[in-house]
């Protein structure tokens, strides 16, 4: 749509079911990317597995790219269904004897001739639509679970932060802030490096301070 005439639509196998056919389609897309100097690596091995999240991320990237080229304005003169149908017809005329003429292509071609529809038959469209709806439902459930997990983590974070804040306020009281125990607690609270535990230094502050233990404790 954003680069008219650049993609050889007659080479695209819209009836691709096997990983081999899908890889051939992605090779066509990669060749177009190379012509347009688009530095985007297509992770074909992930995409052909049909996992919803991988394909959704790639579609989101395609949407952002199209918006960056046309400023988010759709071309009203572009009919994607008609363009795919035309691409299928061109493919049938130019490559009828190639290996892409699989059993699925024969079945859909027969359905198209009897029903008078495009090369991608109505039955296939209905099945594809059901698959898309199922994938959307699965993604929606995952998003809902992630939101619950994030909300729970944020509540737990706020709970422990409030406790640390109470301890900090208590340590700032004038009659307590000079005590060795208070200094040791502050040492832990204000430690900047999360990789090294300040517990050893805090213990040293306490043990080096005179009068921290009773005579019986020292013995």
C-alpha positions as CSV (number, residue, x, y, z in Angstrom):
1,X,0.0,0.0,0.0
2,X,2.8,2.4,0.9
3,X,5.1,1.3,-1.9
4,X,2.9,0.5,-4.9
5,X,4.3,-1.9,-7.5
6,X,7.4,-2.8,-5.4
7,X,6.0,-6.1,-3.9
8,X,5.6,-8.8,-6.6
9,X,2.1,-9.9,-5.4
10,X,1.9,-12.6,-8.1
11,X,4.7,-14.5,-6.3
12,X,2.9,-14.5,-2.9
13,X,1.3,-17.7,-1.9
14,X,-1.8,-16.6,0.0
15,X,-2.7,-20.3,0.6
16,X,0.5,-21.0,2.5
17,X,0.0,-23.7,5.1
18,X,3.4,-25.4,5.4
19,X,6.5,-23.8,6.9
20,X,8.2,-24.1,3.5
21,X,5.5,-22.0,1.7
22,X,5.6,-19.5,4.5
23,X,9.4,-19.1,4.3
24,X,9.1,-18.5,0.6
25,X,6.7,-15.7,1.2
26,X,9.0,-14.2,3.8
27,X,11.9,-14.4,1.4
28,X,9.8,-12.2,-1.0
29,X,9.2,-9.7,1.8
30,X,12.9,-9.7,2.8
31,X,13.9,-9.0,-0.8
32,X,11.5,-6.0,-0.8
33,X,13.0,-4.8,2.4
34,X,16.5,-5.0,0.9
35,X,15.3,-3.0,-2.2
36,X,13.9,-0.3,0.0
37,X,16.9,-0.5,2.4
38,X,14.7,-1.3,5.4
39,X,17.0,-2.5,8.1
40,X,14.5,-4.8,9.8
41,X,15.4,-8.4,10.5
42,X,12.5,-10.8,9.9
43,X,12.6,-13.6,12.5
44,X,11.0,-16.1,10.1
45,X,11.7,-19.1,12.3
46,X,9.5,-17.6,15.1
47,X,6.8,-16.2,12.8
48,X,6.2,-19.5,10.9
49,X,5.4,-21.3,14.3
50,X,2.2,-19.3,14.4
51,X,2.6,-18.0,18.0
52,X,0.2,-15.1,18.4
53,X,2.6,-12.8,20.4
54,X,5.4,-13.1,17.9
55,X,3.1,-12.3,14.9
56,X,1.4,-9.5,16.8
57,X,4.7,-7.8,17.5
58,X,5.7,-8.0,13.9
59,X,2.3,-6.7,12.8
60,X,2.7,-3.8,15.2
61,X,6.1,-3.0,13.7
62,X,4.5,-3.0,10.2
63,X,1.8,-0.7,11.4
64,X,4.4,1.8,12.8
65,X,6.4,1.6,9.6
66,X,3.3,2.3,7.4
67,X,2.4,5.2,9.6
68,X,5.9,6.6,9.4
69,X,5.8,6.6,5.6
70,X,2.2,7.9,5.0
71,X,1.8,9.9,8.2
72,X,-0.9,7.6,9.4
73,X,-3.2,8.6,6.5
74,X,-4.9,5.6,4.8
75,X,-5.0,5.4,1.0
76,X,-8.7,5.3,0.3
77,X,-8.0,4.1,-3.3
78,X,-6.3,0.9,-2.0
79,X,-8.5,-2.2,-1.8
80,X,-6.5,-4.9,0.0
81,X,-9.0,-7.7,-0.8
82,X,-9.1,-6.8,-4.5
83,X,-5.3,-6.5,-4.6
84,X,-4.8,-10.0,-3.1
85,X,-7.4,-11.4,-5.5
86,X,-5.5,-9.9,-8.4
87,X,-2.2,-11.2,-7.0
88,X,-3.7,-14.7,-6.8
89,X,-4.9,-14.5,-10.4
90,X,-1.5,-13.3,-11.6
91,X,0.1,-16.2,-9.7
92,X,-2.2,-18.7,-11.3
93,X,-1.4,-17.4,-14.8
94,X,2.4,-17.2,-14.3
95,X,3.1,-20.1,-12.0
96,X,0.6,-22.8,-12.6
97,X,3.3,-25.5,-13.0
98,X,5.4,-24.5,-10.0
99,X,5.8,-26.4,-6.7
100,X,3.4,-23.9,-5.0
101,X,0.5,-25.8,-6.6
102,X,-0.2,-27.8,-3.5
103,X,-3.3,-29.8,-2.4
104,X,-4.6,-26.8,-0.5
105,X,-4.3,-24.5,-3.5
106,X,-6.2,-27.1,-5.7
107,X,-9.0,-27.3,-3.1
108,X,-9.4,-23.6,-2.8
109,X,-9.2,-23.1,-6.6
110,X,-12.1,-25.6,-7.0
111,X,-14.1,-23.8,-4.3
112,X,-13.5,-20.5,-6.0
113,X,-14.6,-21.7,-9.4
114,X,-17.9,-23.1,-8.1
115,X,-18.8,-20.3,-5.8
116,X,-17.5,-17.4,-7.9
117,X,-15.5,-15.9,-5.1
118,X,-11.8,-14.8,-4.9
119,X,-9.0,-17.4,-4.8
120,X,-9.1,-17.4,-1.0
121,X,-12.5,-19.2,-0.5
122,X,-15.2,-18.2,1.9
123,X,-14.7,-21.4,4.0
124,X,-11.0,-20.6,4.5
125,X,-11.9,-17.0,5.4
126,X,-14.3,-18.2,8.0
127,X,-11.8,-20.6,9.6
128,X,-9.1,-17.9,9.6
129,X,-11.5,-15.5,11.2
130,X,-12.3,-18.0,14.0
131,X,-8.5,-18.5,14.5
132,X,-8.0,-14.7,14.8
133,X,-10.8,-14.4,17.3
134,X,-9.4,-17.2,19.4
135,X,-5.9,-15.6,19.3
136,X,-7.3,-12.3,20.3
137,X,-9.2,-13.9,23.2
138,X,-6.0,-15.7,24.4
139,X,-4.0,-12.4,24.2
140,X,-6.8,-10.6,26.1
141,X,-6.6,-13.2,28.9
142,X,-2.8,-12.9,29.1
143,X,-3.1,-9.1,29.3
144,X,-5.7,-9.4,32.1
145,X,-3.4,-11.8,34.0
146,X,-0.5,-9.4,33.6
147,X,-2.5,-6.5,34.9
148,X,-3.5,-8.4,38.0
149,X,0.2,-9.4,38.6
150,X,1.3,-5.8,38.1
151,X,-1.3,-4.5,40.5
152,X,-0.4,-7.0,43.1
153,X,3.3,-6.2,42.8
154,X,2.7,-2.5,43.1
155,X,0.6,-3.0,46.3
156,X,3.3,-5.1,47.8
157,X,6.0,-2.6,46.9
158,X,4.0,0.3,48.4
159,X,3.4,-1.8,51.6
160,X,7.1,-2.4,52.2
161,X,8.1,1.1,51.2
162,X,5.8,2.6,53.8
163,X,7.4,0.5,56.4
164,X,10.9,1.6,55.4
165,X,9.7,5.2,55.4
166,X,8.4,4.8,59.0
167,X,11.8,3.5,60.1
168,X,13.5,6.4,58.4
169,X,11.3,8.9,60.1
170,X,12.0,7.2,63.5
171,X,15.8,7.3,62.9
172,X,15.6,11.0,62.3
173,X,14.4,11.8,65.8
174,X,17.1,14.0,67.5
175,X,17.3,11.8,70.6
176,X,17.9,8.7,68.4
177,X,19.9,9.7,65.4
178,X,23.3,9.7,67.3
179,X,22.9,6.2,68.5
180,X,25.0,3.5,66.9
181,X,22.0,1.3,66.2
182,X,20.4,4.2,64.4
183,X,23.6,4.8,62.4
184,X,23.7,1.1,61.5
185,X,20.1,1.2,60.3
186,X,20.7,4.3,58.2
187,X,23.7,2.5,56.7
188,X,21.4,-0.2,55.4
189,X,18.6,2.2,54.3
190,X,20.9,4.5,52.3
191,X,23.1,1.9,50.7
192,X,23.5,2.9,47.1
193,X,25.0,-0.3,45.7
194,X,22.4,-3.1,45.6
195,X,25.1,-5.7,44.7
196,X,27.0,-5.4,48.0
197,X,25.2,-5.9,51.2
198,X,25.9,-3.1,53.9
199,X,25.1,-5.6,56.7
200,X,28.7,-6.2,57.5
201,X,29.5,-2.5,57.9
202,X,26.4,-2.0,60.0
203,X,27.4,-4.8,62.3
204,X,30.9,-3.2,62.7
205,X,29.3,0.1,63.7
206,X,27.4,-1.6,66.5
207,X,30.3,-3.8,67.7
208,X,32.8,-0.9,67.8
209,X,30.5,1.3,69.8
210,X,31.3,1.4,73.6
211,X,28.4,0.7,76.0
212,X,26.3,-1.2,73.5
213,X,26.4,-4.4,75.5
214,X,26.1,-5.1,79.2
215,X,29.1,-6.7,81.0
216,X,27.3,-10.0,81.1
217,X,26.7,-9.9,77.4
218,X,30.3,-9.2,76.6
219,X,31.4,-12.1,78.7
